């Protein structure tokens, strides 16, 4: 640790996006934000208003929508503001809080998507036992457990962030407060600071991803044995689209968290792009993939906006 440290009362967030790319980036972020908010709030409203949609699967879907709303509001408005003025001053405490909240959101979404994959796995593999295995009580325990576990799990990261000292700069070369960047610009040379984050991500990043891939692979194999082409095609389409969103969420974020801890250096543009894609795109895609392709939810949306029952209203999945 370098002795000549400076007292940091705030951080300067500086995006590594070229001036000629800012306008299109702001427009893209605004479109993503509006689409994310509209899609997720619509899903929350429809599920809340329809008693028929208060089953285990829809509780998971509405919880994912709530997490995505919080995620979009935590990141995108700040990103747009910073891009407009090129840099932004953030108080030290507020920066730590944003970092902590984003880490918790990422973990909650990762675990929730894993539970949703397991829910579909039980539904496909053990359809007769599904109601007794996946009960509302279990689902609510999972939903309430997620934020508590995430916030407690990341306390060591918050403690480590508070230990960091700065002697060269208080400028974070990114659009929001990120723990990895704090460590990289600090004067602390102890590898424990990045190794802790990498270890956490491996345990609760890679392992959930493996579980998700395994469950969808098993579901796909079961679908191949189904004689009807239509059912086979539907399951295949569901698996592919779900895995697409999982890939968008997991791969950029896992790479951005683990590679710095492993000593791999990335350009600011690459790092920024990975974190932006991993954080802001999935909340826009999740309502389309998990909700709006669901016949039950589409039927309720149709009924709410038209006052008429859709023919699919009687279809249950």
TIFI-444494 format. One record per residue (C-alpha): residue in one letter; y, x, z. Coordinates in Angstrom, 2 decimals. Example, Ala and Ser with C-alpha at 12.3 -4.5 7.8 and 13.67 -1.06 7.14 Angstrom:
<pts>
<pt aa="a" Y="-4.50" X="12.30" Z="7.80"/>
<pt aa="s" Y="-1.06" X="13.67" Z="7.14"/>
</pts>
This chain:
<pts>
<pt aa="x" Y="0.00" X="0.00" Z="0.00"/>
<pt aa="x" Y="3.45" X="1.32" Z="-0.91"/>
<pt aa="x" Y="5.78" X="1.55" Z="2.08"/>
<pt aa="x" Y="9.06" X="0.76" Z="0.25"/>
<pt aa="x" Y="8.51" X="-2.97" Z="0.12"/>
<pt aa="x" Y="11.16" X="-5.57" Z="-0.63"/>
<pt aa="x" Y="11.68" X="-8.82" Z="1.19"/>
<pt aa="x" Y="10.66" X="-11.66" Z="-1.11"/>
<pt aa="x" Y="12.29" X="-15.00" Z="-0.39"/>
<pt aa="x" Y="11.59" X="-16.35" Z="-3.89"/>
<pt aa="x" Y="9.76" X="-15.61" Z="-7.12"/>
<pt aa="x" Y="11.00" X="-15.68" Z="-10.69"/>
<pt aa="x" Y="8.54" X="-17.37" Z="-13.04"/>
<pt aa="x" Y="8.76" X="-16.00" Z="-16.55"/>
<pt aa="x" Y="6.69" X="-17.46" Z="-19.39"/>
<pt aa="x" Y="5.40" X="-15.06" Z="-22.02"/>
<pt aa="x" Y="6.06" X="-17.49" Z="-24.87"/>
<pt aa="x" Y="8.24" X="-16.25" Z="-27.73"/>
<pt aa="x" Y="11.62" X="-17.99" Z="-28.25"/>
<pt aa="x" Y="10.60" X="-19.25" Z="-31.70"/>
<pt aa="x" Y="7.55" X="-20.97" Z="-30.17"/>
<pt aa="x" Y="9.30" X="-22.65" Z="-27.24"/>
<pt aa="x" Y="10.49" X="-25.82" Z="-29.01"/>
<pt aa="x" Y="7.07" X="-26.68" Z="-30.42"/>
<pt aa="x" Y="5.42" X="-25.79" Z="-27.08"/>
<pt aa="x" Y="7.79" X="-28.11" Z="-25.19"/>
<pt aa="x" Y="7.11" X="-30.96" Z="-27.66"/>
<pt aa="x" Y="3.34" X="-30.37" Z="-27.41"/>
<pt aa="x" Y="3.47" X="-30.33" Z="-23.59"/>
<pt aa="x" Y="5.55" X="-33.51" Z="-23.52"/>
<pt aa="x" Y="3.07" X="-35.31" Z="-25.81"/>
<pt aa="x" Y="0.14" X="-34.07" Z="-23.70"/>
<pt aa="x" Y="1.89" X="-35.16" Z="-20.50"/>
<pt aa="x" Y="2.69" X="-38.67" Z="-21.76"/>
<pt aa="x" Y="-0.84" X="-39.10" Z="-23.17"/>
<pt aa="x" Y="-2.39" X="-37.84" Z="-19.91"/>
<pt aa="x" Y="-0.29" X="-40.12" Z="-17.73"/>
<pt aa="x" Y="-0.79" X="-43.20" Z="-19.90"/>
<pt aa="x" Y="-4.55" X="-42.70" Z="-20.30"/>
<pt aa="x" Y="-5.31" X="-41.88" Z="-16.67"/>
<pt aa="x" Y="-3.03" X="-44.53" Z="-15.14"/>
<pt aa="x" Y="-4.54" X="-47.12" Z="-17.51"/>
<pt aa="x" Y="-8.05" X="-46.15" Z="-16.40"/>
<pt aa="x" Y="-7.07" X="-46.33" Z="-12.71"/>
<pt aa="x" Y="-5.44" X="-49.75" Z="-13.18"/>
<pt aa="x" Y="-8.34" X="-51.22" Z="-15.16"/>
<pt aa="x" Y="-11.00" X="-50.05" Z="-12.69"/>
<pt aa="x" Y="-8.97" X="-51.21" Z="-9.69"/>
<pt aa="x" Y="-8.35" X="-54.66" Z="-11.20"/>
<pt aa="x" Y="-11.97" X="-55.26" Z="-12.26"/>
<pt aa="x" Y="-14.48" X="-55.85" Z="-9.47"/>
<pt aa="x" Y="-17.29" X="-55.42" Z="-11.98"/>
<pt aa="x" Y="-16.19" X="-51.78" Z="-12.34"/>
<pt aa="x" Y="-16.48" X="-50.84" Z="-8.68"/>
<pt aa="x" Y="-19.90" X="-49.24" Z="-9.08"/>
<pt aa="x" Y="-20.69" X="-45.58" Z="-8.43"/>
<pt aa="x" Y="-19.99" X="-44.30" Z="-11.94"/>
<pt aa="x" Y="-16.58" X="-45.96" Z="-12.15"/>
<pt aa="x" Y="-15.56" X="-44.71" Z="-8.70"/>
<pt aa="x" Y="-16.20" X="-41.19" Z="-10.01"/>
<pt aa="x" Y="-14.25" X="-41.93" Z="-13.22"/>
<pt aa="x" Y="-11.24" X="-43.33" Z="-11.33"/>
<pt aa="x" Y="-11.29" X="-40.37" Z="-8.94"/>
<pt aa="x" Y="-11.23" X="-37.99" Z="-11.92"/>
<pt aa="x" Y="-8.26" X="-39.93" Z="-13.29"/>
<pt aa="x" Y="-6.38" X="-39.59" Z="-9.97"/>
<pt aa="x" Y="-7.03" X="-35.82" Z="-9.92"/>
<pt aa="x" Y="-5.80" X="-35.55" Z="-13.52"/>
<pt aa="x" Y="-2.58" X="-37.45" Z="-12.71"/>
<pt aa="x" Y="-1.87" X="-35.05" Z="-9.83"/>
<pt aa="x" Y="-2.77" X="-32.09" Z="-12.04"/>
<pt aa="x" Y="-0.43" X="-33.13" Z="-14.86"/>
<pt aa="x" Y="2.48" X="-33.76" Z="-12.47"/>
<pt aa="x" Y="1.95" X="-30.48" Z="-10.65"/>
<pt aa="x" Y="2.02" X="-28.31" Z="-13.76"/>
<pt aa="x" Y="3.55" X="-29.80" Z="-16.92"/>
<pt aa="x" Y="7.07" X="-30.87" Z="-15.75"/>
<pt aa="x" Y="7.59" X="-27.41" Z="-14.26"/>
<pt aa="x" Y="6.31" X="-25.74" Z="-17.43"/>
<pt aa="x" Y="8.74" X="-27.70" Z="-19.59"/>
<pt aa="x" Y="11.67" X="-26.88" Z="-17.29"/>
<pt aa="x" Y="10.88" X="-23.16" Z="-17.28"/>
<pt aa="x" Y="10.51" X="-23.04" Z="-21.06"/>
<pt aa="x" Y="13.90" X="-24.69" Z="-21.50"/>
<pt aa="x" Y="15.76" X="-22.17" Z="-19.33"/>
<pt aa="x" Y="13.46" X="-19.17" Z="-19.99"/>
<pt aa="x" Y="13.01" X="-18.33" Z="-16.30"/>
<pt aa="x" Y="12.93" X="-20.18" Z="-13.03"/>
<pt aa="x" Y="13.56" X="-19.28" Z="-9.42"/>
<pt aa="x" Y="10.96" X="-20.68" Z="-7.00"/>
<pt aa="x" Y="11.16" X="-20.33" Z="-3.20"/>
<pt aa="x" Y="8.39" X="-18.19" Z="-1.71"/>
<pt aa="x" Y="6.86" X="-21.06" Z="0.29"/>
<pt aa="x" Y="7.00" X="-23.50" Z="-2.63"/>
<pt aa="x" Y="5.31" X="-20.92" Z="-4.87"/>
<pt aa="x" Y="2.46" X="-20.46" Z="-2.40"/>
<pt aa="x" Y="2.10" X="-24.23" Z="-2.10"/>
<pt aa="x" Y="1.93" X="-24.71" Z="-5.88"/>
<pt aa="x" Y="-0.68" X="-21.93" Z="-6.16"/>
<pt aa="x" Y="-2.74" X="-23.50" Z="-3.36"/>
<pt aa="x" Y="-2.57" X="-27.03" Z="-4.83"/>
<pt aa="x" Y="-3.56" X="-25.86" Z="-8.33"/>
<pt aa="x" Y="-6.55" X="-23.93" Z="-6.98"/>
<pt aa="x" Y="-7.65" X="-27.03" Z="-5.05"/>
<pt aa="x" Y="-7.23" X="-29.32" Z="-8.06"/>
<pt aa="x" Y="-9.31" X="-26.99" Z="-10.23"/>
<pt aa="x" Y="-12.08" X="-26.86" Z="-7.62"/>
<pt aa="x" Y="-12.08" X="-30.63" Z="-7.03"/>
<pt aa="x" Y="-12.31" X="-31.32" Z="-10.76"/>
<pt aa="x" Y="-15.09" X="-28.76" Z="-11.20"/>
<pt aa="x" Y="-17.19" X="-30.27" Z="-8.41"/>
<pt aa="x" Y="-16.45" X="-33.86" Z="-9.45"/>
<pt aa="x" Y="-17.52" X="-33.25" Z="-13.06"/>
<pt aa="x" Y="-20.72" X="-31.72" Z="-11.65"/>
<pt aa="x" Y="-21.41" X="-34.80" Z="-9.52"/>
<pt aa="x" Y="-20.69" X="-37.03" Z="-12.54"/>
<pt aa="x" Y="-23.23" X="-35.07" Z="-14.60"/>
<pt aa="x" Y="-25.79" X="-35.42" Z="-11.79"/>
<pt aa="x" Y="-25.03" X="-39.15" Z="-11.62"/>
<pt aa="x" Y="-25.87" X="-39.54" Z="-15.32"/>
<pt aa="x" Y="-28.94" X="-37.32" Z="-14.86"/>
<pt aa="x" Y="-30.34" X="-39.61" Z="-12.14"/>
<pt aa="x" Y="-29.47" X="-42.71" Z="-14.22"/>
<pt aa="x" Y="-31.39" X="-41.38" Z="-17.24"/>
<pt aa="x" Y="-34.29" X="-39.63" Z="-15.50"/>
<pt aa="x" Y="-34.87" X="-42.12" Z="-12.66"/>
<pt aa="x" Y="-33.39" X="-45.45" Z="-13.83"/>
<pt aa="x" Y="-35.44" X="-47.62" Z="-11.45"/>
<pt aa="x" Y="-34.55" X="-45.52" Z="-8.41"/>
<pt aa="x" Y="-30.91" X="-45.01" Z="-9.40"/>
<pt aa="x" Y="-29.45" X="-47.85" Z="-7.23"/>
<pt aa="x" Y="-31.20" X="-46.53" Z="-4.14"/>
<pt aa="x" Y="-30.33" X="-42.85" Z="-4.82"/>
<pt aa="x" Y="-26.69" X="-43.16" Z="-5.92"/>
<pt aa="x" Y="-25.27" X="-45.66" Z="-3.45"/>
<pt aa="x" Y="-21.61" X="-46.52" Z="-2.94"/>
<pt aa="x" Y="-21.75" X="-44.89" Z="0.49"/>
<pt aa="x" Y="-22.91" X="-41.58" Z="-1.00"/>
<pt aa="x" Y="-20.28" X="-41.76" Z="-3.73"/>
<pt aa="x" Y="-17.44" X="-42.36" Z="-1.26"/>
<pt aa="x" Y="-18.69" X="-39.52" Z="0.95"/>
<pt aa="x" Y="-18.54" X="-37.23" Z="-2.10"/>
<pt aa="x" Y="-15.07" X="-38.47" Z="-3.08"/>
<pt aa="x" Y="-13.65" X="-38.00" Z="0.42"/>
<pt aa="x" Y="-15.45" X="-34.68" Z="0.86"/>
<pt aa="x" Y="-13.90" X="-33.11" Z="-2.28"/>
<pt aa="x" Y="-10.27" X="-32.66" Z="-1.12"/>
<pt aa="x" Y="-11.28" X="-31.68" Z="2.42"/>
<pt aa="x" Y="-13.72" X="-29.04" Z="1.17"/>
<pt aa="x" Y="-11.31" X="-27.69" Z="-1.46"/>
<pt aa="x" Y="-8.38" X="-27.33" Z="0.94"/>
<pt aa="x" Y="-10.49" X="-25.65" Z="3.62"/>
<pt aa="x" Y="-12.34" X="-23.44" Z="1.13"/>
<pt aa="x" Y="-9.13" X="-21.93" Z="-0.26"/>
<pt aa="x" Y="-7.52" X="-21.10" Z="3.10"/>
<pt aa="x" Y="-8.67" X="-17.43" Z="2.82"/>
<pt aa="x" Y="-6.89" X="-17.20" Z="-0.55"/>
<pt aa="x" Y="-3.71" X="-18.57" Z="1.04"/>
<pt aa="x" Y="-4.02" X="-16.05" Z="3.91"/>
<pt aa="x" Y="-4.49" X="-13.19" Z="1.44"/>
<pt aa="x" Y="-1.49" X="-14.36" Z="-0.59"/>
<pt aa="x" Y="0.64" X="-14.28" Z="2.56"/>
<pt aa="x" Y="-0.49" X="-10.69" Z="3.21"/>
<pt aa="x" Y="0.77" X="-9.44" Z="-0.17"/>
<pt aa="x" Y="3.78" X="-7.14" Z="-0.16"/>
<pt aa="x" Y="6.11" X="-6.44" Z="-3.08"/>
<pt aa="x" Y="7.97" X="-3.23" Z="-3.87"/>
<pt aa="x" Y="8.56" X="-3.30" Z="-7.63"/>
<pt aa="x" Y="9.38" X="-6.84" Z="-8.66"/>
<pt aa="x" Y="9.29" X="-10.49" Z="-7.66"/>
<pt aa="x" Y="8.89" X="-11.66" Z="-11.28"/>
<pt aa="x" Y="5.60" X="-13.43" Z="-12.02"/>
<pt aa="x" Y="4.86" X="-13.21" Z="-15.76"/>
<pt aa="x" Y="3.62" X="-16.75" Z="-16.00"/>
<pt aa="x" Y="4.85" X="-20.34" Z="-16.11"/>
<pt aa="x" Y="3.65" X="-21.31" Z="-12.64"/>
<pt aa="x" Y="2.63" X="-19.64" Z="-9.41"/>
<pt aa="x" Y="-0.77" X="-18.07" Z="-9.91"/>
<pt aa="x" Y="-2.67" X="-16.06" Z="-7.29"/>
<pt aa="x" Y="-4.02" X="-13.46" Z="-9.75"/>
<pt aa="x" Y="-0.52" X="-12.71" Z="-11.01"/>
<pt aa="x" Y="0.80" X="-12.40" Z="-7.46"/>
<pt aa="x" Y="-1.84" X="-9.78" Z="-6.72"/>
<pt aa="x" Y="-1.18" X="-7.90" Z="-9.96"/>
<pt aa="x" Y="2.58" X="-7.58" Z="-9.37"/>
<pt aa="x" Y="2.20" X="-6.78" Z="-5.66"/>
<pt aa="x" Y="1.95" X="-3.30" Z="-4.17"/>
<pt aa="x" Y="-1.42" X="-3.97" Z="-2.57"/>
<pt aa="x" Y="-4.14" X="-1.79" Z="-4.08"/>
<pt aa="x" Y="-7.02" X="-3.12" Z="-1.98"/>
<pt aa="x" Y="-9.57" X="-4.67" Z="-4.42"/>
<pt aa="x" Y="-10.45" X="-7.34" Z="-1.84"/>
<pt aa="x" Y="-7.58" X="-9.52" Z="-3.02"/>
<pt aa="x" Y="-8.97" X="-10.11" Z="-6.50"/>
<pt aa="x" Y="-12.63" X="-9.74" Z="-5.56"/>
<pt aa="x" Y="-12.35" X="-12.67" Z="-3.16"/>
<pt aa="x" Y="-11.04" X="-14.93" Z="-5.92"/>
<pt aa="x" Y="-13.68" X="-13.71" Z="-8.39"/>
<pt aa="x" Y="-16.43" X="-14.33" Z="-5.83"/>
<pt aa="x" Y="-15.18" X="-17.85" Z="-5.13"/>
<pt aa="x" Y="-14.99" X="-18.65" Z="-8.84"/>
<pt aa="x" Y="-18.52" X="-17.35" Z="-9.48"/>
<pt aa="x" Y="-19.94" X="-19.42" Z="-6.62"/>
<pt aa="x" Y="-18.03" X="-22.64" Z="-7.34"/>
<pt aa="x" Y="-17.26" X="-22.08" Z="-11.01"/>
<pt aa="x" Y="-20.31" X="-20.66" Z="-12.71"/>
<pt aa="x" Y="-22.89" X="-22.44" Z="-10.57"/>
<pt aa="x" Y="-21.43" X="-25.91" Z="-11.20"/>
<pt aa="x" Y="-21.20" X="-25.06" Z="-14.90"/>
<pt aa="x" Y="-24.88" X="-24.12" Z="-14.96"/>
<pt aa="x" Y="-25.77" X="-27.41" Z="-13.23"/>
<pt aa="x" Y="-23.70" X="-29.39" Z="-15.77"/>
<pt aa="x" Y="-25.33" X="-27.60" Z="-18.72"/>
<pt aa="x" Y="-28.80" X="-28.12" Z="-17.24"/>
<pt aa="x" Y="-28.29" X="-31.86" Z="-16.63"/>
<pt aa="x" Y="-26.93" X="-32.52" Z="-20.12"/>
<pt aa="x" Y="-29.72" X="-30.45" Z="-21.67"/>
<pt aa="x" Y="-32.30" X="-32.56" Z="-19.82"/>
<pt aa="x" Y="-30.55" X="-35.79" Z="-20.83"/>
<pt aa="x" Y="-30.49" X="-34.62" Z="-24.45"/>
<pt aa="x" Y="-34.22" X="-33.80" Z="-24.37"/>
<pt aa="x" Y="-34.96" X="-37.28" Z="-23.03"/>
<pt aa="x" Y="-32.82" X="-38.76" Z="-25.81"/>
<pt aa="x" Y="-34.90" X="-36.95" Z="-28.41"/>
<pt aa="x" Y="-37.95" X="-38.87" Z="-27.19"/>
<pt aa="x" Y="-36.23" X="-42.22" Z="-27.62"/>
<pt aa="x" Y="-37.60" X="-43.98" Z="-30.67"/>
<pt aa="x" Y="-34.44" X="-45.86" Z="-31.66"/>
<pt aa="x" Y="-32.01" X="-43.83" Z="-33.77"/>
<pt aa="x" Y="-28.98" X="-45.67" Z="-32.40"/>
<pt aa="x" Y="-29.76" X="-44.84" Z="-28.74"/>
<pt aa="x" Y="-30.58" X="-41.25" Z="-29.69"/>
<pt aa="x" Y="-27.29" X="-40.87" Z="-31.56"/>
<pt aa="x" Y="-25.28" X="-42.41" Z="-28.71"/>
<pt aa="x" Y="-26.70" X="-40.07" Z="-26.05"/>
<pt aa="x" Y="-26.23" X="-37.06" Z="-28.33"/>
<pt aa="x" Y="-22.60" X="-38.04" Z="-29.00"/>
<pt aa="x" Y="-21.96" X="-38.49" Z="-25.27"/>
<pt aa="x" Y="-23.48" X="-35.10" Z="-24.40"/>
<pt aa="x" Y="-21.51" X="-33.27" Z="-27.08"/>
<pt aa="x" Y="-18.15" X="-34.84" Z="-26.18"/>
<pt aa="x" Y="-18.65" X="-34.30" Z="-22.45"/>
<pt aa="x" Y="-19.64" X="-30.67" Z="-23.01"/>
<pt aa="x" Y="-16.59" X="-30.18" Z="-25.24"/>
<pt aa="x" Y="-14.23" X="-31.20" Z="-22.42"/>
<pt aa="x" Y="-16.24" X="-29.20" Z="-19.88"/>
<pt aa="x" Y="-15.91" X="-26.15" Z="-22.15"/>
<pt aa="x" Y="-12.15" X="-26.66" Z="-22.49"/>
<pt aa="x" Y="-11.81" X="-26.85" Z="-18.73"/>
<pt aa="x" Y="-14.28" X="-24.22" Z="-17.55"/>
<pt aa="x" Y="-14.20" X="-21.36" Z="-20.06"/>
<pt aa="x" Y="-10.44" X="-20.56" Z="-20.11"/>
<pt aa="x" Y="-10.04" X="-20.97" Z="-16.34"/>
<pt aa="x" Y="-13.17" X="-19.01" Z="-15.44"/>
<pt aa="x" Y="-12.10" X="-16.21" Z="-17.79"/>
<pt aa="x" Y="-8.54" X="-16.11" Z="-16.42"/>
<pt aa="x" Y="-9.78" X="-15.97" Z="-12.81"/>
<pt aa="x" Y="-12.71" X="-13.58" Z="-13.18"/>
<pt aa="x" Y="-11.55" X="-11.06" Z="-15.80"/>
<pt aa="x" Y="-8.53" X="-9.77" Z="-13.81"/>
<pt aa="x" Y="-10.75" X="-9.36" Z="-10.78"/>
<pt aa="x" Y="-13.19" X="-7.36" Z="-12.90"/>
<pt aa="x" Y="-10.38" X="-5.05" Z="-14.00"/>
<pt aa="x" Y="-10.05" X="-6.45" Z="-17.53"/>
<pt aa="x" Y="-6.43" X="-6.43" Z="-18.69"/>
<pt aa="x" Y="-5.17" X="-9.24" Z="-20.90"/>
<pt aa="x" Y="-1.85" X="-9.67" Z="-22.67"/>
<pt aa="x" Y="0.57" X="-12.12" Z="-21.09"/>
<pt aa="x" Y="0.34" X="-14.39" Z="-24.15"/>
<pt aa="x" Y="-3.48" X="-14.56" Z="-23.98"/>
<pt aa="x" Y="-3.44" X="-15.15" Z="-20.23"/>
<pt aa="x" Y="-0.77" X="-17.85" Z="-20.53"/>
<pt aa="x" Y="-2.60" X="-19.59" Z="-23.37"/>
<pt aa="x" Y="-5.92" X="-19.67" Z="-21.49"/>
<pt aa="x" Y="-4.42" X="-21.13" Z="-18.33"/>
<pt aa="x" Y="-2.30" X="-23.68" Z="-20.19"/>
<pt aa="x" Y="-5.30" X="-24.89" Z="-22.23"/>
<pt aa="x" Y="-7.58" X="-24.97" Z="-19.20"/>
<pt aa="x" Y="-5.08" X="-26.85" Z="-17.02"/>
<pt aa="x" Y="-3.16" X="-29.27" Z="-19.24"/>
<pt aa="x" Y="-5.55" X="-30.27" Z="-22.06"/>
<pt aa="x" Y="-8.54" X="-31.65" Z="-20.05"/>
<pt aa="x" Y="-6.42" X="-34.28" Z="-18.18"/>
<pt aa="x" Y="-5.44" X="-35.66" Z="-21.58"/>
<pt aa="x" Y="-9.00" X="-35.57" Z="-22.93"/>
<pt aa="x" Y="-10.84" X="-36.91" Z="-19.87"/>
<pt aa="x" Y="-9.71" X="-40.56" Z="-20.25"/>
<pt aa="x" Y="-10.79" X="-40.51" Z="-23.91"/>
<pt aa="x" Y="-14.16" X="-38.92" Z="-23.24"/>
<pt aa="x" Y="-15.22" X="-40.41" Z="-19.90"/>
<pt aa="x" Y="-13.45" X="-43.76" Z="-19.94"/>
<pt aa="x" Y="-12.05" X="-45.15" Z="-23.18"/>
<pt aa="x" Y="-15.36" X="-44.64" Z="-25.03"/>
<pt aa="x" Y="-17.07" X="-46.79" Z="-22.36"/>
<pt aa="x" Y="-17.71" X="-50.36" Z="-23.52"/>
<pt aa="x" Y="-17.15" X="-51.85" Z="-20.05"/>
<pt aa="x" Y="-13.72" X="-50.22" Z="-19.68"/>
<pt aa="x" Y="-12.71" X="-51.00" Z="-23.29"/>
<pt aa="x" Y="-13.69" X="-54.61" Z="-22.72"/>
<pt aa="x" Y="-11.55" X="-54.86" Z="-19.55"/>
<pt aa="x" Y="-8.58" X="-53.24" Z="-21.29"/>
<pt aa="x" Y="-8.88" X="-55.74" Z="-24.14"/>
<pt aa="x" Y="-9.03" X="-58.64" Z="-21.70"/>
<pt aa="x" Y="-6.02" X="-57.39" Z="-19.67"/>
<pt aa="x" Y="-3.77" X="-56.97" Z="-22.71"/>
<pt aa="x" Y="-4.89" X="-60.04" Z="-24.68"/>
<pt aa="x" Y="-6.07" X="-62.43" Z="-21.99"/>
<pt aa="x" Y="-9.25" X="-62.97" Z="-24.00"/>
<pt aa="x" Y="-12.79" X="-61.90" Z="-23.33"/>
<pt aa="x" Y="-14.18" X="-59.28" Z="-25.65"/>
<pt aa="x" Y="-17.68" X="-59.81" Z="-27.01"/>
<pt aa="x" Y="-18.60" X="-56.51" Z="-25.35"/>
<pt aa="x" Y="-17.62" X="-57.93" Z="-21.95"/>
<pt aa="x" Y="-21.20" X="-58.93" Z="-21.34"/>
<pt aa="x" Y="-22.62" X="-55.58" Z="-22.30"/>
<pt aa="x" Y="-23.61" X="-53.44" Z="-19.30"/>
<pt aa="x" Y="-24.51" X="-49.78" Z="-19.30"/>
</pts>
